[in-house]
Amino acid sequence: MIKAILMDFNGVIIDDEPLQMKAYQEILKDEGIDLTEDDYYASMGMDDVTFLESAYRRAEKDFTGNRISAIREAKTAKWREIVEREIPLFAGVENFVKKMSQSFALGIVSMARREEIEFVLDATNMRGSFSAIISAEDVTKCKPDAECYHKGFNLIDAARMRAGSNPIVHGDCLVIEDAPQGIMAGKAAGLMTLGITNTVSAEKLRAAGADAVSKSLDDWMPDSMRRVFI
């Protein structure tokens, strides 16, 4: 029975994949790199450093660690400039988080930078609903590798026990993802998965191994979570 939920961030909580892509396209254009939509969406699950290194290699251009860091900082600044005006949360996600936090321990497992995640959670007053956060800084391998969800599971299990609850097993934890790479990472970690069709089709999410697929998080209630993910 579900006792904890680990959610992706970009594409599940915040509708900013197009904003991230646009920011990267503008910055990389000055580097002589044309980032296509196909290139961007094929790279979902990567952290910023891996994403940028892949873009340079794809364009057969040399890069340094300092240059990658500078571009990453420029992207975050551009992203923040956009989302500060109005944070593009998915419809119903705040209601979903509120409902679920009353019944389950919630965590975030994302390849986004921690400062981006915490900025959005603080600005929307959702920070207190999450007892665990795994960000790009916490792992050495990107999705679809299972490292992030292994760490996320251990972190949320520890948070629950600190609050006085009993330990959980992998079957008690659900992953919510919008990308095949995330679904595969969750499955590889031995967790159940719910795919949300915010970014790719239901067919692609099922092909990646999603145990269930939904169009909207707001349709779910704690009882329906327990009935579907037994």
NORHUPE-V952771 format. One record per helix or strand of 2 or more residues. SS is the DSSP state (~ for helix, > for strand). FROM is the first residue (numbers start at 1). TO is the last residue. If there is no record, write none. Layout:
{{SS	FROM	TO} {SS	FROM	TO}}
This chain:
{{>	4	7} {~	17	29} {~	37	42} {~	48	58} {~	65	83} {~	93	101} {>	105	109} {~	114	123} {~	127	129} {>	132	134} {~	136	138} {~	147	162} {~	170	172} {>	173	177} {~	180	188} {>	192	196} {~	202	207} {>	212	214} {~	222	228}}
